[in-house]
Amino acid sequence: MSDIKFSVQTAVFRFYPLKLAMKKIAEAGYDGIELWGGQFHGYYVDFLKSFDLQKRELNFEIINQIKKMSKEFNLEIVCYTPEQCFYPINYLAIDIMPFDEKENRERSINYFKLSIDIAHALEVNKVVITTPFWLWKRINNEYSIMSKEEILLKAKNILNELTQYAEEMNVIILLEPLTHLETTAIETLEDTLWILKEIKSPNLKLMLDTGHIYITARKVGKKMEDYFTTYIKTLGENLVHIHIDDNHGNADEHLIPGDGKINFKEILKILLKAKYKGYLSLEISPFGSYAIPPKPEELIKRSKEYISKILYT
């Protein structure tokens, strides 16, 4: 019997109120949720007493209601996942005239520090953070593209500050490598190992996304199963969480397992061999191929049945 548990990122139900989303996830037989940081699930503004990112004063009445709801549906809140790919948060952005670079960076950092506060208050103690997409710098008033080394160094400096704050709050940062379509920083296995070497902290851990690994493997000319195996072997205990989603290798489609080209039989065999004990967390998109309808509850049921059949038969 596998020790693997199943969770769902509540963004799958982004058009549902949180309590109804939890009810549907529990009815589908999942063990936990990732609390998505968007309306009306876990948007950071909704956790504040007042709209002041500097003060970061939390509304504990709301916090306690969410904790009570998770107990009601017997769902562990696995981590807090602030929205950061679509919302105006980019801590790598420089030379953004006429806008204020320092103000943007401080706002972005405070956003993630508040996310760490929220994870701590929810007693989740895990928060997902990624590195954003930014290319540009100015030399002699002309724009040019930064080198990968320059971008990684800027990302390291911010992540180091956030990791130090996470240590103070006893919160684990789950750093998620993205694809070249979504980030110019932490993307490949080499990038991931580099940042772990540069920031030596027990509070910086890794999560992987099967869809991201497939796209990156194709880009670097590797077979997905081999690339995934290398990730598992080299990350070891630093890997504590995995997103499950599928695609066709060219775009981050976030399809349910089995609707793309990822060989989940091999992926799950690799995880079982490595004795992975964390969550497999479903992260699928209610847009694109799954534009409403169909209903999200049907998608999460199909996903769990598909993965369970591979694991337990």
C-alpha positions in Angstrom: 0.0 0.0 0.0 1.3 3.4 -1.0 1.8 6.3 1.6 0.9 8.8 -1.2 -2.0 11.1 -0.4 -4.2 13.1 -2.8 -5.1 16.8 -2.8 -6.6 19.4 -5.1 -5.6 23.0 -5.7 -8.9 24.9 -5.0 -8.2 27.0 -8.1 -9.8 24.1 -10.0 -13.0 25.4 -8.4 -12.2 29.1 -8.8 -15.8 29.9 -9.8 -17.1 28.2 -6.6 -17.2 29.6 -3.1 -14.6 27.9 -0.9 -17.0 26.0 1.3 -18.7 24.4 -1.8 -15.3 23.7 -3.3 -14.2 21.9 -0.1 -17.4 19.9 -0.1 -17.0 18.7 -3.7 -13.3 17.8 -3.1 -14.2 15.8 0.0 -17.0 14.0 -1.8 -14.5 13.0 -4.5 -12.4 11.2 -1.8 -9.4 13.5 -1.6 -7.3 13.9 1.6 -6.5 17.5 1.4 -6.5 20.8 -0.5 -4.0 23.5 -1.6 -5.6 26.7 -0.6 -5.4 28.9 -3.8 -4.7 32.6 -3.1 -7.4 34.0 -5.4 -10.9 35.2 -4.8 -13.0 33.9 -3.2 -10.7 31.2 -1.6 -7.6 32.8 -0.2 -7.0 36.1 -1.8 -4.5 38.0 0.4 -6.6 41.2 0.6 -9.5 39.1 2.1 -7.2 38.1 4.9 -6.3 41.6 5.9 -7.9 43.8 8.5 -7.2 46.8 6.3 -5.6 47.1 2.8 -2.1 47.9 4.1 0.6 45.5 2.9 3.2 47.3 5.2 1.2 46.5 8.4 0.2 43.0 7.3 -2.5 42.7 10.0 -4.5 39.5 9.5 -8.2 39.0 10.1 -8.1 35.9 12.4 -11.9 35.6 12.3 -11.5 34.6 8.6 -8.5 32.5 9.3 -10.3 30.5 12.0 -13.4 30.0 9.8 -11.3 28.4 7.1 -9.5 26.2 9.6 -12.9 25.1 10.9 -14.2 24.4 7.4 -11.2 22.1 6.7 -11.9 20.1 9.8 -15.6 19.9 8.9 -14.8 18.2 5.6 -11.8 16.3 7.0 -9.5 17.9 4.5 -5.9 18.8 5.4 -4.8 22.2 4.1 -1.5 21.1 2.6 -0.1 24.5 1.6 -1.1 28.0 0.7 -0.6 28.9 -2.9 -0.7 32.6 -3.6 -1.5 33.5 -7.1 1.7 34.9 -8.7 1.6 34.1 -12.4 -1.4 36.3 -13.4 -1.6 38.9 -10.6 0.7 42.0 -10.8 3.6 40.5 -8.7 7.1 40.5 -10.2 10.1 40.8 -7.9 12.5 40.4 -10.8 11.3 43.5 -12.8 14.0 46.2 -13.2 14.2 49.3 -15.3 10.5 49.7 -15.5 10.3 53.5 -16.1 8.0 55.4 -15.7 7.1 53.2 -12.8 9.0 52.9 -9.5 11.3 49.9 -9.5 11.9 50.0 -5.7 8.2 50.3 -4.9 7.4 47.4 -7.2 10.0 45.2 -5.6 9.0 46.0 -2.1 5.3 45.4 -2.9 6.2 42.0 -4.4 8.3 41.0 -1.4 5.6 42.1 1.1 3.1 40.1 -0.9 5.1 36.9 -0.3 5.9 37.8 3.3 2.1 38.2 3.9 1.6 34.8 2.2 4.1 33.4 4.7 2.1 35.0 7.5 -1.1 33.5 6.2 0.4 30.0 6.0 1.7 30.4 9.5 -1.7 31.6 10.8 -3.6 28.8 9.1 -1.1 26.4 10.7 -0.3 25.1 7.2 3.3 26.2 7.4 3.9 25.6 3.7 3.7 28.3 1.0 4.3 27.9 -2.7 6.7 30.4 -4.4 7.9 30.6 -8.0 10.3 32.8 -9.9 8.7 35.2 -12.4 9.4 36.1 -16.0 11.6 39.2 -16.7 14.2 39.9 -19.4 15.0 43.5 -19.6 17.7 45.9 -18.4 18.9 49.2 -19.8 22.4 50.2 -20.9 23.0 53.7 -22.1 19.3 54.2 -22.1 18.8 51.3 -24.5 17.0 48.1 -23.6 18.9 44.8 -23.8 18.2 41.2 -22.5 19.7 40.2 -19.2 21.9 37.0 -19.1 20.5 33.9 -17.3 23.3 34.4 -14.7 22.1 38.0 -14.0 18.5 36.8 -13.7 19.3 33.9 -11.4 21.4 36.1 -9.1 18.5 38.6 -8.7 16.1 35.7 -8.0 18.5 34.3 -5.4 18.7 37.5 -3.5 15.0 37.8 -3.2 14.5 34.1 -2.4 17.2 34.4 0.3 15.3 37.3 1.9 12.0 35.4 1.8 13.6 32.2 3.1 15.1 34.0 6.1 11.7 35.4 6.9 10.2 31.9 6.5 12.7 30.6 9.0 11.5 33.3 11.5 7.9 32.2 11.0 8.6 28.5 11.0 7.2 28.2 7.5 8.5 26.0 4.6 8.9 27.6 1.2 7.9 25.2 -1.6 9.9 26.5 -4.6 8.3 25.4 -7.8 10.3 25.3 -11.1 8.3 26.6 -14.0 8.7 26.3 -17.7 10.4 28.6 -20.1 7.0 29.9 -21.0 6.5 31.2 -17.4 9.9 32.1 -16.0 13.3 33.3 -16.9 14.8 32.0 -13.6 14.3 28.7 -11.9 13.3 26.4 -14.8 15.6 23.4 -15.2 17.1 20.8 -12.9 20.4 22.6 -13.1 18.7 25.9 -12.0 16.9 24.0 -9.2 20.1 22.4 -7.8 21.9 25.7 -8.1 19.4 27.6 -5.9 19.5 24.8 -3.3 23.3 25.1 -3.2 23.2 28.9 -2.9 20.5 29.0 -0.3 21.3 26.4 2.4 18.2 26.4 4.5 16.0 23.7 6.0 13.0 26.0 5.2 13.6 25.9 1.4 12.1 22.8 -0.2 11.0 21.8 -3.6 7.8 20.9 -5.3 7.6 19.5 -8.8 4.9 19.8 -11.5 4.7 16.8 -13.9 3.5 19.1 -16.7 6.4 21.5 -16.2 8.9 18.7 -16.2 7.5 17.3 -19.5 7.8 20.6 -21.3 11.3 21.3 -19.9 12.5 17.8 -20.7 11.5 18.2 -24.3 13.2 21.6 -24.5 16.5 20.2 -23.2 16.3 17.1 -25.3 15.6 14.6 -22.6 13.1 11.8 -22.2 10.5 12.9 -19.6 10.8 9.7 -17.5 14.6 9.9 -17.4 14.5 13.6 -16.5 11.9 13.0 -13.8 14.0 10.1 -12.4 17.1 12.4 -12.1 15.0 15.0 -10.3 13.8 12.4 -7.8 17.3 11.0 -7.2 19.1 14.3 -6.9 16.5 16.2 -4.8 15.9 13.4 -2.3 14.3 14.7 0.9 14.2 18.2 -0.5 11.2 17.1 -2.6 8.1 17.3 -0.5 5.2 18.0 -2.8 4.1 17.2 -6.4 1.6 18.8 -8.8 -0.1 16.3 -11.1 -1.3 17.5 -14.5 -0.9 16.6 -18.1 -0.1 18.2 -21.4 1.1 17.5 -25.0 4.6 18.8 -24.4 4.3 22.2 -26.0 2.1 24.3 -23.7 1.4 24.2 -19.9 -2.2 23.1 -20.5 -2.9 21.6 -17.1 -5.0 18.8 -18.3 -6.2 15.9 -16.2 -3.9 12.9 -16.1 -4.5 10.7 -19.2 -5.7 13.6 -21.4 -2.2 14.4 -22.6 1.0 12.5 -23.5 2.7 12.1 -20.1 3.3 8.4 -19.2 1.9 8.4 -15.7 2.4 4.7 -15.3 6.2 5.2 -15.4 6.0 8.4 -13.4 4.1 6.7 -10.5 6.4 3.7 -10.7 9.4 6.0 -10.2 7.7 7.7 -7.2 6.8 4.3 -5.6 10.4 3.0 -6.1 11.7 6.2 -4.4 9.2 5.7 -1.5 7.7 9.1 -2.0 5.4 9.9 0.9 4.1 13.4 0.1 1.0 14.6 -1.7 0.0 14.3 -5.3 -1.9 17.5 -5.8 -4.2 17.9 -8.8 -3.6 21.3 -10.6 -5.9 21.5 -13.6 -7.3 24.5 -15.5 -11.0 25.3 -15.7 -10.2 27.2 -18.9 -9.0 26.0 -22.3 -10.0 22.4 -23.0 -12.1 22.4 -19.8 -13.9 25.7 -20.2 -17.0 25.7 -18.0 -18.8 23.3 -18.5 -17.8 20.5 -17.7 -18.0 20.7 -14.0 -14.8 20.6 -12.0 -16.1 17.9 -9.7 -16.3 15.5 -12.7 -12.7 16.3 -13.6 -11.3 15.6 -10.2 -13.2 12.4 -9.9 -11.8 11.1 -13.2 -8.3 12.2 -12.2 -8.4 10.3 -8.9 -9.8 7.2 -10.5 -7.1 7.3 -13.2 -4.2 7.7 -10.7 -5.6 5.3 -8.2 -6.1 2.6 -10.8 -2.4 2.8 -11.7 -1.2 2.9 -8.0 -3.4 0.2 -6.6 -3.9 -2.4 -9.4 
